[in-house]
Amino acid sequence: MRLFFALILTLALVPNFYSQQPAKPLRPVHTFSIVARDPATGELGVAVQSHWFSVGAIVPWAEAGVGAVATQSFVDPSYGKLGLELMRTGKSAPDALRSLLAGDDGREVRQVAMIDAAGRVDAWTGKNDIQAAGHFIGKNFSAQANLMANDKVWPAMAQAFENTKGDLADRMLAALDAAQAAGGDIRGRQSAALIVVTGKPTGQAWKDRTFDLRVDDSPEPLQELRRLVTLQRAYNHMNAGDLAVEHKDNEGALREYGAAEQLVPDNAEMIYWHAVALVNMGRVDESLPLFRKVFAMDKNWATLTPRLPKSGLLPDDPKVIERILSVNK
């Protein structure tokens, strides 16, 4: 009985299984991408670049504790949704991919890669994908590409991923850079995206996404993607600092805020809230140089400051507020 219901569920998830009509290719997202897992943390991720607008809207898919999918070439986005659903029910990535390909009459124009939470990985490059096209399956990753300038692109991605130190985002970015350096998309470049999810799901999907970044249209999408990754790292530190403040861990908060500012030293928002946190710790003198720097960037921060006590974000003490505003010169 259990086997019967498992079979019914699998058939229901396979696209076009009951359809008598051949699957029609959708948007031709010719591109290069990588799906990967960090065995130390369990993080899963996808990174992609293409000469196509807003590639991040349809190619990369990932779910914490489940898997990651890249669906491209004449892309069918249902491979992302259904692939994750099948892996969530316990299917391995290779089994999930085989199931979906079996029900897809358009499989010869698809390119798809899947990896699951255990690191099992598989990829498919249809025989009718525009050349140069191919994939490289390695330990805990798969690199794939189509409509490339040459057939060196995906091996270069694999080598860069395997040889780069750092976290999963760093290594996937290195793979994208290597693909571009090897020739990349024969048409050029336009958009890029990167998703990284945590190894264990929290039950709150928005907390599980360490990175969820898209560059929809840019002459240098990989450069912009790297800038956004750095900014996201800084905001991750800011969020950790805020959490430390809630837990009365003042030193931990300052350490996180300092790390954020080192990554993006000219970000007024981060400097300002760092200064606010210092005031709330009773360290007004230390906060004043930070307030002075922010007010010099934009006077509106000084206008904002007297409004914060009413919201409980600064002490309701006119003398403290006056000291802070005294540096607005």
Sequence and secondary structure as in RCSB ss.txt:
>XXXX:A:sequence
MRLFFALILTLALVPNFYSQQPAKPLRPVHTFSIVARDPATGELGVAVQSHWFSVGAIVPWAEAGVGAVATQSFV
DPSYGKLGLELMRTGKSAPDALRSLLAGDDGREVRQVAMIDAAGRVDAWTGKNDIQAAGHFIGKNFSAQANLMAN
DKVWPAMAQAFENTKGDLADRMLAALDAAQAAGGDIRGRQSAALIVVTGKPTGQAWKDRTFDLRVDDSPEPLQEL
RRLVTLQRAYNHMNAGDLAVEHKDNEGALREYGAAEQLVPDNAEMIYWHAVALVNMGRVDESLPLFRKVFAMDKN
WATLTPRLPKSGLLPDDPKVIERILSVNK
>XXXX:A:secstr
 HHHHHHHHHHHHSTTSS  S      EE EEEEEEE TTT  EEEEEEESSTTGGGTSEEEETTTEEEEEEEE 
 THHHHHHHHHHHTT  HHHHHHHHHHT TTGGGEEEEEEETT  EEEEE TTS SS EEEEETTEEEEE SBSS
TTHHHHHHHHHHH  S HHHHHHHHHHHHHHTT BTT   EEEEEEE SS  S HHHHEEEEEEE S SSHHHHH
HHHHHHHHHHHHHHHHHHHHHTT HHHHHHHHHHHHHHSTT HHHHHHHHHHHHHTT HHHHHHHHHHHHHH TH
HHHHGGGTGGGTSS S HHHHHHHHTT  
